[in-house]
């Protein structure tokens, strides 16, 4: 993946967009499956771990 430099404002906008999109995806998942917050939290933790692992692999 190409490393890019972003301004703090650009990063803030990206974080806000990502938050809104992820929140909406989680809400759709809960509407479809009727799962509780615990399931969403576990899923988000697993996604986070995936990216942490990918980042660690790229640093080697």
N, C-alpha and C positions, 0 to 999 in steps of 0.2 A: 504494500500500500504506500502511496506517495505521501510524504509528510508535508503538510502545508502550514504556513504561518497565518494566524487569524488575529484580528484585533479583539480586545475584550468585548466590544459591542457585538461583533460578529459571533463570538462564542456564546454570549448571553442570548442572542437571537436563536442560535442553533439549539441551545439547551431548552429554551422556552418552547420552540417548535417540537422538539423531541418529547418533552414532557407531555404536551397536549396530545400528540399522536399516540404515545404509549398509554396514556390514561384512557383515551377513547378505545384503543384496542382491548385493554383490560376490561373496560365496561361492556364492550360487545361480547367478550368471552363470558363474562358473568351472566349477561342476559341470555346467551345461547345455552350455557351449561348449568346455570343456577348454582355455580360453585361459590364458595365463600372467599372472604379476603385471604384466608390462610393459603388457599391454593394459588391465588394470584401472587402473594408474597413469595411462596416457594418458587414459582415459575420465574419471577423477576430475579430472585437470587441466583437461580441456575443460569439465566441469561447473563447476568453480571459475571459469574464465575467463568463462563465461556469466554467472554471478552478479556478477562484478566489472564486466563490461560493463553489466549492468542497473543496478548501483549508480551507475556513472559517468553513465549516461543520466539517471537520476533527480536527479542533482545539478545538471544543466544547467538 
